Structure formats: C-alpha cells, structure tokens
Amino acid sequence: MAQNFSRYFFKRLLYVLITIYFILTFNFFLFRVMPADVEDILIPKGADEATKEALREYYGLDRSYLEQYVDYLGGFLHGELGKSISVRVGAEVTEVLAVYVPNTLLLVGFGTILAVFVGVVLGRETAWRRGKLADRIGSSFFIVFYCMPTFLFALVMLMLVTHYFPSWPARGTFSDDYYDLDLFGKIIDRIQYMLLPMFALVIETIAAFSIVTRSSLIDVLTEDYMVTAVAKGLRGRQVLRAHAMPNAMLPVVTTVAINVGWVLSGSIMIEIIFSYQGLGYLTWDAVWGQDYPVMQAVFMLETVAVLFANFIADMMLFKLDPRVKV
C-alpha cells in the first residue's frame, strides 16, 4: 500500500528522535566507564578538601549518576553541554565549539560540495565513455586515490609544497594579522590556508563519488528502457541527462548524505597534519587531555549530523524513487 509524504516524514522523524535519545544515553555512560577517574584529572594533587569539594560541585561530580544523567539530558535540550576540563579549563563547551565548528564547516563543507560536484561529473563522463582510454585512465585514478590513505597523501603534499614553495602558508588556520585585515583580505587569507588541507581532503572523496556514480550509471545504461529511448531517436547526451542520470543518482544521494553528515566531524588526520583548528583537531586535544565533556559534545554533534543527513536523504529518495512509497 502506498504511503503519503507526511506519514513517511513523521515516521522517519520519530525514528531519528528515538535514535538520538539512545545515542545520548550511550554517550553519557560511555565516558563514565573509562579507565581514568575524572576527579584525578580535575583536582590537583595536594589540594585541600575545600578546593576538592568546590571543584566537584562546579563540575557536577558531587551528584549521583542519575542526577547527572537528568542534568545531561536537560542541558542538551537547552544547549548546555557542560564545562571543558582541559582544552579550555572551566569554559562552557558551547564556547569551545563556537571557535572550532566554523573552521570545520568552511574546510570540510566547501570541500564536500566540491568533491560531490567533481566526483559526479567525472563518474558520469567515465561511465559514458566506458571501455575507452578516458575510462581506463579515470578508473585507475579513482582506484589509486580511493585506496591511498588520506594522511599519506597529505604528508607527501605537505613536504612537496614546503620544499618547492617555502613561502606558501602550509600550516595553521589563518595568519597572525588576520583580524587586522579587511573583508577581502580575510577571504584571501582563509583561502590560502584552506587550499592545501582541502585539496588533500577532497581527492579521496572525489574518487569515492566517481566510483559510485560510474558503477550506478553503467548499470542504468544497460537497462532495456535505455535501449528503447535510443531506438526512439533520442540523442546520446539527451538520453544521458533526461533518463540515465536521474536513475543513477539514487545510490549517489545516499553516499552524499553520509559524507555531508560527517562534515561536522572534520578530518582528524588532515587537521592535525596541517595544524588546522577544526573539530578534528579539537577531538585530538580532547582525547589527549581526557576532556570528557568536550568529547561527549563532539561525538554527539557527529552522530546527530549523520542521522539528520540520512533523514534528508530519505526524504529525497521518497521523491526520486517511487518504490519507496510502497
């Protein structure tokens, strides 16, 4: 029986909200069964009892797990994610995230958009020319960069750039005089510092999108209705745009949703190699500093982003694929 869009929308949204609740619960208890004791990190050695009690009260460690759990859920609903332990001692986690999230959105967000566009175009062209020289060269390129570890490519590129172009800003997020520049200068400065990590980041993603698009499009091009369209006199490119690509994009939409969902997670290795102050770099600092509130917030952002990205993909597939309605 076919279902309407409203019913499908609210059903999927309910699944997402239930999943978020279980993820929050798992996230809460995960960091409370870690080997290290949070109090050993927070309370300096030799501190008097008054200092210890004040720190326990400040970080909420003087309450039971049930009270902490209720406060954790309530804080999440109100946008209060706790206080940082080591990254920025005593600062609200939301304030810490406000520094790093925009950097990741700029780097990985624009990188993902570029990777989707270039990857789909390259996959389409190689599939259209399957078996020819362009297809063999393109397919080899896709496989090599898809299998190559991202950090390895980033390290090689960093060494080459610093050797042949020593004046290029190869590490960091922006220059020291960034805040003294005008708007145009800030844009140029950001582009210069983002160019290398973005290039290292999108190469593998472009290869992944190209492989998915090529494989899906080749399957579609061999269908009977494609042969019928050609027999009716439609031109090759017209068949490709009007009939093949819309059907071939179904698995691509799912792949895009997964990658867009991971935008907030950044790329830990890329950001560390290029010293780019994004969420990946923050995750690394939080792990080494055993900053549980920050790690909780980052993991929560990543999982919620993936869930909602897949939710949007489900809505798109409902419109693109009539089979979903049944």
Secondary structure, 3 states (H helix, E strand, C coil): CCCCHHHHHHHHHHHHHHHHHHHHHHHHHHCCCCCCCHHHHHCCCCCCHHHHHHHHHHCCCCCCHHHHHHHHHHHHHCCCCCECCCCCCCCEHHHHHHHHHHHHHHHHHHHHHHHHHHHHHHHHHHHHCCCCHHHHHHHHHHHHHHHCCHHHHHHHHHHHHHHHCCCCCCCCCCCCCHHHCCHHHHHHHHHHHHHHHHHHHHHHHHHHHHHHHHHHHHHHHCCHHHHHHHHCCCCHHHHHHHHHHHHHHHHHHHHHHHHHHHHHHCCHHHHHHCCCCCHHHHHHHHHHCCCHHHHHHHHHHHHHHHHHHHHHHHHHHHHHCHHHHC
